[in-house]
């Protein structure tokens, strides 16, 4: 009845591990690894695609930056042409007035000249700063408004007067005051009579008031438009952030009126220059490099995020599909494990029934002989039978103890244990069993104490199980022997049980420590599974070490610290 209850408890406790369970876990790991590989391959392919996209976007960025700079350069040239055309119209107007017969400075009668200039240019928007007549030496004769040129009575430098004495070209020159609050240009036309320079007709234009310089581009991009002389003097605007440092770039480009360069005057800038036709001036377009490149960077960022998003969408879909597949696989796996567990439990029940039946048959036969005897026992056969019955009972007791320990779990009662002396006692108990089978059982224990924290009862089960298996298999093509070694290794103590048997069969090795797996014809397969569970419950390990000409099992236990 007790054995039946034990078998029932074992079958329905759910603590027995199915033989295929480890393989099922392997299948789960393989599926997870396959999913990782698939996602990894796709991620790698997506990374390559994104890298190619990034390379294309960088190439596009460089193209966009070059195109932006070329656009700035072209727009600067167009503005310079526009300003040059505007100044050319002013020069034509001054030259036309200078050729009028009313302009005759030799008669010293300036009434006709004043009336002409007042009629044509009083409060005029063409020369919004004023007009004036200068004598042949460049001194002011008359001006409108009357205070015009009071602070600069000789506006035309002597070298230009000398040039006007020999030619009819209109000269466009900056204001000679050098005031940083002004952006004034003078348009001066020689007045010649009989090929002699009699005076100069001069008109002045304020570039800011006349809006002669197109600054729409600068307002649109956060840049500036500057008008400078070839020597770097700033003419327009009257003041600008870092204008002096920006205009200082011009002398560095000596002999090169049209250029596109980058400079750093506290902030990175892009500077484009173009000459103003028929003048000695240069028009500069100055933009912050970051502002100029911002559209290209925005284009790159937008396309890159779109590319990453498009690459990520299939990855998300693939992950969802793999997760669904994994869930379906787990359901199928659980069903397979359940079916294999039932099969394994059936095999275990068959093994238990076989073991118990053999023991009961032996007990029944022995009892039949004892009970059917005539009372005489001259040969001592009855004593032998009783001894055999006692052995069968002990074997059943050991078997049921192992089953109970395996099914209920291992909870060691730790205490200090010296392995050397303990092994000698276990070997002494198993010595008669080895002698009965003709096996030489020896020990080789390290001289130093081998102290561990362990449960002596459980460790006895492990070591006796290993020695018993070794005694059973020893003697393959040689005199049988079993050697038990014990030594310290780093922070552990190692017990080795070595025999010269045929070794573990290949079909058994991969499932050696699973319950109900055995290489013995009359074995149940609980011993090694229980021994490993006991070793791990102590924080150690039990493993089989492949060696030629036999088998070696190592029991590794943590050494006791001082």
JOZI-V148084 format. One record per backbone hydrogen bond with DSSP energy under -1.0 kcal/mol. CO is the residue of the C=O (numbers start at 1). NH is the residue of the N-H. E is the energy in kcal/mol with one decimal. If there is no record, write none. Layout:
co->CO nh->NH e->E
co->CO nh->NH e->E
//
This chain:
co->1 nh->5 e->-2.5
co->2 nh->6 e->-2.3
co->3 nh->7 e->-2.6
co->4 nh->8 e->-2.5
co->5 nh->9 e->-2.6
co->6 nh->10 e->-2.4
co->7 nh->11 e->-2.6
co->8 nh->12 e->-2.1
co->9 nh->13 e->-1.1
co->18 nh->21 e->-1.7
co->20 nh->24 e->-2.4
co->21 nh->25 e->-2.4
co->22 nh->26 e->-2.0
co->23 nh->27 e->-2.4
co->24 nh->28 e->-2.4
co->25 nh->29 e->-2.6
co->26 nh->30 e->-2.7
co->27 nh->31 e->-2.7
co->28 nh->32 e->-2.7
co->29 nh->33 e->-2.8
co->30 nh->34 e->-2.9
co->31 nh->35 e->-2.6
co->32 nh->36 e->-2.4
co->33 nh->37 e->-2.7
co->34 nh->38 e->-2.8
co->35 nh->39 e->-2.8
co->36 nh->40 e->-3.0
co->37 nh->41 e->-3.2
co->38 nh->42 e->-2.7
co->39 nh->43 e->-3.2
co->40 nh->44 e->-2.8
co->41 nh->45 e->-2.8
co->42 nh->46 e->-3.3
co->43 nh->47 e->-2.7
co->44 nh->48 e->-2.5
co->45 nh->49 e->-2.6
co->46 nh->50 e->-3.1
co->47 nh->51 e->-2.7
co->48 nh->52 e->-2.6
co->49 nh->53 e->-2.8
co->50 nh->54 e->-3.1
co->51 nh->55 e->-2.6
co->52 nh->56 e->-2.5
co->53 nh->57 e->-2.9
co->54 nh->58 e->-2.7
co->55 nh->59 e->-2.3
co->56 nh->60 e->-2.6
co->57 nh->61 e->-2.8
co->58 nh->62 e->-2.6
co->59 nh->63 e->-2.2
co->60 nh->64 e->-3.1
co->61 nh->65 e->-2.6
co->62 nh->66 e->-2.5
co->63 nh->67 e->-3.0
co->64 nh->68 e->-2.6
co->65 nh->69 e->-2.2
co->66 nh->70 e->-2.7
co->67 nh->71 e->-2.4
co->68 nh->72 e->-2.3
co->69 nh->73 e->-2.6
co->70 nh->74 e->-2.7
co->71 nh->75 e->-2.8
co->72 nh->76 e->-2.3
co->73 nh->77 e->-2.0
co->74 nh->78 e->-2.3
co->75 nh->79 e->-2.4
co->76 nh->80 e->-2.4
co->77 nh->81 e->-2.4
co->78 nh->82 e->-2.5
co->79 nh->83 e->-3.0
co->80 nh->84 e->-2.7
co->81 nh->85 e->-2.6
co->82 nh->86 e->-2.2
co->83 nh->87 e->-2.7
co->84 nh->88 e->-2.2
co->85 nh->89 e->-2.0
co->86 nh->90 e->-1.7
co->87 nh->91 e->-2.4
co->88 nh->92 e->-2.4
co->89 nh->93 e->-2.1
co->90 nh->94 e->-2.5
co->91 nh->95 e->-2.5
co->92 nh->96 e->-2.4
co->93 nh->97 e->-2.1
co->94 nh->98 e->-2.2
co->95 nh->99 e->-1.2
co->97 nh->100 e->-1.3
co->100 nh->103 e->-1.4
co->102 nh->104 e->-1.4
co->110 nh->114 e->-2.4
co->111 nh->115 e->-2.6
co->112 nh->116 e->-2.3
co->113 nh->117 e->-2.6
co->114 nh->118 e->-2.9
co->115 nh->119 e->-2.5
co->116 nh->120 e->-2.1
co->117 nh->121 e->-2.7
co->118 nh->122 e->-1.5
co->121 nh->124 e->-1.5
co->130 nh->204 e->-3.0
co->131 nh->144 e->-2.8
co->132 nh->202 e->-2.7
co->133 nh->141 e->-3.4
co->133 nh->142 e->-1.4
co->134 nh->200 e->-2.4
co->135 nh->138 e->-2.1
co->139 nh->135 e->-2.5
co->142 nh->133 e->-3.0
co->144 nh->131 e->-2.4
co->145 nh->148 e->-2.0
co->147 nh->150 e->-1.8
co->157 nh->161 e->-1.8
co->158 nh->162 e->-2.5
co->159 nh->163 e->-1.7
co->160 nh->164 e->-2.3
co->161 nh->165 e->-1.7
co->171 nh->188 e->-3.3
co->173 nh->186 e->-3.6
co->179 nh->182 e->-1.5
co->183 nh->207 e->-2.8
co->184 nh->175 e->-2.0
co->185 nh->205 e->-2.4
co->186 nh->173 e->-2.5
co->187 nh->203 e->-2.5
co->188 nh->171 e->-2.9
co->189 nh->201 e->-2.7
co->191 nh->198 e->-2.9
co->191 nh->199 e->-1.3
co->193 nh->196 e->-1.1
co->196 nh->193 e->-2.4
co->199 nh->191 e->-3.0
co->200 nh->134 e->-3.0
co->201 nh->189 e->-2.9
co->202 nh->132 e->-2.6
co->203 nh->187 e->-3.3
co->204 nh->129 e->-1.9
co->204 nh->130 e->-1.1
co->205 nh->185 e->-2.4
co->206 nh->210 e->-2.7
co->207 nh->212 e->-1.5
co->215 nh->219 e->-2.2
co->216 nh->220 e->-1.7
co->217 nh->221 e->-1.7
co->218 nh->222 e->-1.3
co->218 nh->223 e->-1.4
co->224 nh->286 e->-3.3
co->226 nh->284 e->-3.5
co->227 nh->235 e->-3.5
co->227 nh->236 e->-1.8
co->228 nh->282 e->-3.4
co->229 nh->232 e->-1.9
co->233 nh->229 e->-2.1
co->236 nh->227 e->-2.7
co->240 nh->243 e->-2.3
co->242 nh->246 e->-2.3
co->243 nh->247 e->-3.2
co->244 nh->248 e->-1.1
co->246 nh->249 e->-1.9
co->247 nh->250 e->-1.1
co->250 nh->253 e->-1.8
co->251 nh->254 e->-1.1
co->253 nh->256 e->-2.4
co->259 nh->273 e->-2.9
co->261 nh->271 e->-3.2
co->263 nh->269 e->-3.7
co->267 nh->265 e->-1.6
co->268 nh->289 e->-2.0
co->269 nh->263 e->-1.9
co->270 nh->287 e->-2.3
co->271 nh->261 e->-3.0
co->272 nh->285 e->-2.6
co->274 nh->283 e->-3.0
co->276 nh->279 e->-1.4
co->280 nh->230 e->-1.2
co->281 nh->276 e->-2.2
co->282 nh->228 e->-2.7
co->283 nh->274 e->-1.8
co->284 nh->226 e->-2.8
co->285 nh->272 e->-2.3
co->286 nh->224 e->-3.1
co->287 nh->270 e->-2.9
co->288 nh->292 e->-2.5
co->289 nh->293 e->-2.4
co->290 nh->294 e->-1.1
co->293 nh->297 e->-2.5
co->294 nh->298 e->-2.9
co->295 nh->299 e->-2.4
co->296 nh->300 e->-2.4
co->297 nh->301 e->-3.0
co->298 nh->302 e->-2.6
co->299 nh->303 e->-2.3
co->300 nh->304 e->-2.7
co->301 nh->305 e->-2.5
co->302 nh->306 e->-2.1
co->303 nh->307 e->-2.7
co->304 nh->308 e->-2.8
co->305 nh->309 e->-2.7
co->306 nh->310 e->-2.7
co->307 nh->311 e->-2.2
co->308 nh->312 e->-2.3
co->309 nh->313 e->-1.9
co->312 nh->316 e->-2.7
co->313 nh->317 e->-2.5
co->314 nh->318 e->-3.2
co->315 nh->319 e->-2.5
co->316 nh->320 e->-2.4
co->317 nh->321 e->-2.5
co->318 nh->322 e->-2.7
co->319 nh->323 e->-2.5
co->320 nh->324 e->-2.5
co->321 nh->325 e->-2.7
co->322 nh->326 e->-2.9
co->323 nh->327 e->-2.6
co->324 nh->328 e->-2.5
co->325 nh->329 e->-2.7
co->326 nh->330 e->-2.7
co->327 nh->331 e->-2.2
co->328 nh->332 e->-2.4
co->329 nh->333 e->-3.0
co->330 nh->334 e->-3.0
co->331 nh->335 e->-2.1
co->332 nh->336 e->-2.5
co->333 nh->337 e->-3.2
co->334 nh->338 e->-2.7
co->335 nh->339 e->-2.5
co->336 nh->340 e->-2.8
co->337 nh->341 e->-3.0
co->338 nh->342 e->-2.4
co->339 nh->343 e->-2.1
co->340 nh->344 e->-3.2
co->341 nh->345 e->-3.3
co->342 nh->346 e->-2.2
co->343 nh->347 e->-2.4
co->344 nh->348 e->-3.0
co->345 nh->349 e->-2.9
co->346 nh->350 e->-2.2
co->347 nh->351 e->-2.7
co->348 nh->352 e->-2.9
co->349 nh->353 e->-2.9
co->350 nh->354 e->-2.6
co->351 nh->355 e->-2.8
co->352 nh->356 e->-3.1
co->353 nh->357 e->-2.7
co->354 nh->358 e->-2.4
co->355 nh->359 e->-2.2
co->356 nh->360 e->-2.7
co->357 nh->361 e->-2.8
co->358 nh->362 e->-2.4
co->359 nh->363 e->-2.4
co->360 nh->364 e->-3.0
co->361 nh->365 e->-2.8
co->362 nh->366 e->-2.4
co->363 nh->367 e->-2.6
co->364 nh->368 e->-2.6
co->365 nh->369 e->-2.2
co->366 nh->370 e->-2.4
co->367 nh->371 e->-3.3
co->368 nh->372 e->-2.1
co->380 nh->384 e->-1.5
co->381 nh->385 e->-2.5
co->382 nh->386 e->-2.5
co->383 nh->387 e->-2.3
co->384 nh->388 e->-2.4
co->385 nh->389 e->-2.7
co->386 nh->390 e->-2.5
co->387 nh->391 e->-2.1
co->388 nh->392 e->-2.5
co->389 nh->393 e->-2.3
co->390 nh->394 e->-2.3
co->391 nh->395 e->-2.6
co->392 nh->396 e->-2.6
co->393 nh->397 e->-2.5
co->394 nh->398 e->-2.9
co->395 nh->399 e->-2.7
co->396 nh->400 e->-2.7
co->397 nh->401 e->-2.3
co->398 nh->402 e->-2.5
co->399 nh->403 e->-2.4
co->400 nh->404 e->-2.5
co->401 nh->405 e->-2.6
co->402 nh->406 e->-2.7
co->403 nh->407 e->-2.6
co->404 nh->408 e->-2.6
co->405 nh->409 e->-1.4
co->415 nh->454 e->-2.8
co->417 nh->452 e->-2.6
co->418 nh->422 e->-1.6
co->419 nh->423 e->-2.8
co->420 nh->424 e->-1.7
co->421 nh->425 e->-1.7
co->422 nh->426 e->-2.0
co->423 nh->427 e->-2.7
co->424 nh->428 e->-1.9
co->425 nh->429 e->-1.8
co->426 nh->430 e->-1.9
co->430 nh->434 e->-2.0
co->431 nh->435 e->-2.5
co->432 nh->436 e->-2.6
co->433 nh->437 e->-1.2
co->434 nh->439 e->-3.0
co->435 nh->438 e->-1.3
co->440 nh->482 e->-2.9
co->442 nh->484 e->-2.4
co->444 nh->486 e->-2.0
co->450 nh->419 e->-3.1
co->451 nh->560 e->-2.8
co->452 nh->417 e->-2.9
co->454 nh->415 e->-1.2
co->455 nh->459 e->-2.6
co->456 nh->460 e->-2.4
co->457 nh->461 e->-1.7
co->458 nh->462 e->-2.0
co->459 nh->463 e->-2.7
co->460 nh->464 e->-2.6
co->461 nh->465 e->-1.9
co->462 nh->466 e->-2.4
co->463 nh->467 e->-2.7
co->464 nh->468 e->-2.7
co->465 nh->469 e->-2.4
co->466 nh->470 e->-2.3
co->467 nh->471 e->-2.8
co->468 nh->472 e->-1.9
co->469 nh->473 e->-1.9
co->470 nh->474 e->-1.6
co->480 nh->440 e->-1.9
co->481 nh->500 e->-1.0
co->482 nh->442 e->-2.6
co->483 nh->498 e->-2.9
co->484 nh->444 e->-2.8
co->485 nh->496 e->-2.6
co->486 nh->446 e->-2.2
co->487 nh->494 e->-3.0
co->489 nh->492 e->-2.2
co->491 nh->559 e->-2.5
co->492 nh->489 e->-3.0
co->493 nh->557 e->-2.6
co->494 nh->487 e->-2.1
co->495 nh->555 e->-3.1
co->496 nh->485 e->-2.9
co->497 nh->553 e->-2.0
co->498 nh->483 e->-2.8
co->500 nh->476 e->-1.6
co->505 nh->508 e->-1.3
co->505 nh->509 e->-2.1
co->508 nh->511 e->-1.3
co->509 nh->512 e->-1.5
co->511 nh->514 e->-1.6
co->514 nh->517 e->-1.1
co->520 nh->523 e->-1.0
co->525 nh->516 e->-1.6
co->526 nh->530 e->-2.7
co->527 nh->531 e->-2.7
co->528 nh->532 e->-2.6
co->529 nh->533 e->-1.9
co->530 nh->534 e->-2.4
co->531 nh->535 e->-2.5
co->532 nh->536 e->-2.6
co->533 nh->537 e->-1.8
co->534 nh->538 e->-1.1
co->535 nh->540 e->-2.6
co->536 nh->539 e->-1.7
co->541 nh->556 e->-3.1
co->543 nh->554 e->-2.7
co->551 nh->499 e->-2.2
co->552 nh->545 e->-3.1
co->553 nh->497 e->-2.3
co->554 nh->543 e->-1.9
co->555 nh->495 e->-2.7
co->556 nh->541 e->-1.9
co->557 nh->493 e->-3.0
//
